[in-house]
Amino acid sequence: MPPPRLELRQVSKTYRNGGRPVPVLHEISLALEPGSLTALVGRSGCGKTTLLNLAGAMDLPTSGDVFIDGLATASLSDAELTALRRRRVGFVFQFFQLLPTLTVLENVELPLLLAGNRRASENARDRLGWVGLEDKAGFLPYQLSGGQMQRVAIARALVHSPDVLLADEPTGNLDTSSGKQVLDLLSESAMRFGATVLLATHSAEAAAIASQRVHLRDGRIDSID
């Protein structure tokens, strides 16, 4: 049997605050398959964002292991971790994180340009077309609505066809209609592109689109349904 696309084995994370240890996650174990959509649910401060950062190799666990297609992130050098994030992981943030001085097209192209892809513009336009914003390619982010900016962010996150897509409160700043558009795109990214989607959310509507919901409480898995 092939390994899960994304796996966390007994993962714990402790930060230090003025020399004092601050435990955030405690022995988290999850195994997520290609094309799956999992929601992380829980109150602010329960560890959702920390878990996403570990899953996307933005940070390393204090103990336990994170695997992407069987490859342990803690075994990689800094250069290898950077390459992994650029080629195999996509991120969607609550506050969009679009670069304000770049056009919509340039924002979406950026991951491909950093990876040296020669078809950056063509692939970026394809993803913009998929999110319904190809006509906004020359706009700057401030000229878009919040919902449009998040759709651009999704196009950017998927432009390099990542294996893992991580979304941190992607509907947190959107109205109901815009939020539904974003959730539909996240669902389609799992079904159409085969991405393993891990979504952190407070929203019951967002959690409802997931095939699996992982409830966190005080840095531990409380239940899975």
C-alpha positions in Angstrom: 0.0 0.0 0.0 1.3 3.5 -0.8 1.8 5.8 2.1 -0.8 8.5 2.9 -0.3 11.8 1.1 0.0 13.6 4.4 0.7 11.9 7.7 1.3 13.2 11.2 2.6 10.6 13.8 2.4 11.5 17.4 3.3 15.1 16.6 3.8 17.6 19.5 4.9 21.2 19.4 6.3 23.3 22.2 7.4 26.9 21.9 9.4 28.9 24.4 8.3 32.2 25.8 11.1 33.9 27.8 12.6 30.6 28.5 9.3 29.1 29.7 8.0 26.1 27.6 4.6 26.7 26.1 3.0 23.4 24.8 0.7 23.9 21.8 0.1 20.5 20.3 0.1 17.1 22.0 0.6 13.8 20.2 -1.4 14.5 17.1 -1.8 11.6 14.7 -3.6 11.9 11.3 -3.3 10.2 7.9 -4.8 12.0 4.9 -5.3 10.5 1.4 -5.0 12.2 -2.0 -8.2 14.0 -3.0 -9.5 14.2 0.6 -10.8 17.3 2.3 -10.4 17.5 6.1 -11.5 20.3 8.4 -9.7 21.3 11.6 -12.3 22.6 14.0 -11.8 24.3 17.4 -11.6 27.5 19.3 -8.9 30.1 18.7 -5.7 29.0 20.4 -6.5 25.3 20.2 -3.5 24.7 17.8 -5.1 24.7 14.3 -2.7 27.2 12.7 0.3 25.5 14.3 -0.8 22.2 12.9 -1.2 23.7 9.5 2.4 25.1 9.7 3.7 21.7 10.6 1.8 20.0 7.9 3.1 22.4 5.3 6.8 22.2 6.5 6.7 25.8 7.5 7.8 24.6 11.0 9.1 21.3 12.4 7.6 19.3 15.3 9.2 19.2 18.7 8.6 15.5 18.7 6.9 13.1 16.4 7.1 13.1 12.6 5.3 14.8 9.7 5.4 12.9 6.4 4.5 14.0 2.9 4.3 11.0 0.6 6.4 9.1 3.1 9.1 11.7 3.3 9.8 13.0 6.8 10.0 16.8 6.8 12.4 16.8 9.8 14.9 14.8 7.7 15.3 17.6 5.1 17.8 20.4 4.9 16.6 24.0 4.8 17.1 24.1 1.0 15.1 20.8 0.6 12.3 22.2 2.8 12.1 25.3 0.6 11.9 23.2 -2.5 9.2 20.9 -0.9 7.1 23.9 -0.1 7.5 25.5 -3.5 6.7 22.4 -5.5 4.3 20.3 -3.4 2.5 22.5 -0.9 0.0 25.4 -1.5 -1.2 27.8 1.2 -4.4 29.9 1.4 -4.5 32.5 4.2 -7.4 34.4 5.9 -5.9 37.8 4.9 -5.1 36.7 1.3 -1.3 37.7 1.5 -1.3 39.1 -2.1 1.6 41.4 -2.9 0.0 44.8 -3.4 2.4 46.1 -6.0 2.0 43.1 -8.3 -0.9 42.5 -10.7 -3.3 39.6 -10.2 -1.5 37.7 -12.9 1.9 38.4 -11.4 0.7 37.3 -8.0 -0.5 34.0 -9.4 2.7 33.5 -11.5 5.0 34.0 -8.5 5.3 30.4 -7.2 6.1 29.2 -10.7 8.7 32.0 -11.3 10.4 31.1 -8.0 10.5 27.5 -9.1 12.0 28.4 -12.5 8.9 27.3 -14.5 9.0 28.6 -18.1 5.3 28.4 -18.6 4.4 30.6 -15.6 2.2 33.0 -17.5 0.3 30.4 -19.4 -0.3 28.3 -16.3 -1.3 31.3 -14.2 -3.9 32.4 -16.8 -5.3 28.9 -16.8 -5.8 28.9 -13.0 -7.2 32.4 -13.1 -9.7 31.2 -15.7 -10.6 28.3 -13.4 -11.5 30.7 -10.5 -13.4 32.9 -12.9 -11.0 35.9 -12.8 -9.0 35.8 -16.0 -10.5 39.2 -17.0 -8.9 40.7 -13.8 -5.3 39.6 -14.7 -4.1 43.2 -15.1 -5.7 44.5 -11.9 -3.9 45.3 -8.7 -5.2 43.6 -5.5 -6.8 46.8 -4.1 -9.1 46.9 -7.1 -10.7 43.6 -6.2 -13.3 42.7 -3.6 -12.4 40.4 -0.7 -14.0 37.4 -2.3 -12.1 38.1 -5.6 -8.8 38.4 -3.7 -9.3 35.1 -2.0 -10.1 33.4 -5.3 -6.8 34.9 -6.7 -5.1 33.4 -3.6 -6.6 30.0 -4.4 -5.4 30.3 -8.0 -1.9 31.1 -6.7 -1.9 28.2 -4.2 -2.9 25.7 -6.9 -0.9 27.2 -9.9 1.9 24.6 -9.4 -0.5 21.7 -8.8 0.6 21.0 -5.3 0.0 17.6 -3.6 -1.1 19.3 -0.3 -3.3 22.4 0.0 -3.6 24.1 3.4 -6.2 26.8 4.1 -6.3 28.8 7.3 -9.7 30.4 7.9 -10.1 31.1 4.2 -13.7 32.4 4.6 -13.0 34.4 7.8 -13.2 37.8 6.2 -15.8 37.1 3.5 -19.6 37.5 3.2 -21.7 34.4 2.8 -21.9 34.5 -1.0 -18.1 35.0 -1.4 -17.4 32.4 1.2 -19.5 29.8 -0.6 -17.6 30.5 -3.9 -14.3 29.9 -2.0 -15.5 26.7 -0.4 -16.7 25.4 -3.8 -13.2 26.0 -5.2 -11.6 24.2 -2.3 -13.9 21.2 -2.8 -13.1 21.2 -6.5 -9.4 21.4 -5.8 -9.6 18.1 -4.0 -12.0 16.4 -6.6 -10.5 17.8 -9.8 -6.8 18.2 -9.0 -6.5 15.4 -6.4 -5.0 17.7 -3.8 -5.1 16.7 -0.2 -6.9 19.6 1.4 -6.5 20.5 5.1 -8.8 23.4 6.2 -8.7 25.2 9.5 -12.0 26.9 10.3 -14.4 28.3 12.9 -17.2 28.2 10.3 -19.8 25.5 10.5 -20.5 26.0 6.8 -16.9 25.5 5.9 -16.6 22.4 8.1 -19.7 21.0 6.4 -17.9 20.6 3.1 -15.3 18.3 4.6 -15.5 14.5 4.4 -13.7 14.4 7.8 -13.7 16.8 10.7 -11.0 16.8 13.3 -12.0 18.6 16.5 -9.1 20.1 18.5 -9.3 21.1 22.1 -6.3 22.5 24.0 -3.8 21.1 21.4 -5.2 17.6 21.4 -7.6 15.7 19.1 -10.9 15.7 20.9 -12.8 13.7 18.3 -13.0 12.9 14.6 -16.2 12.6 12.6 
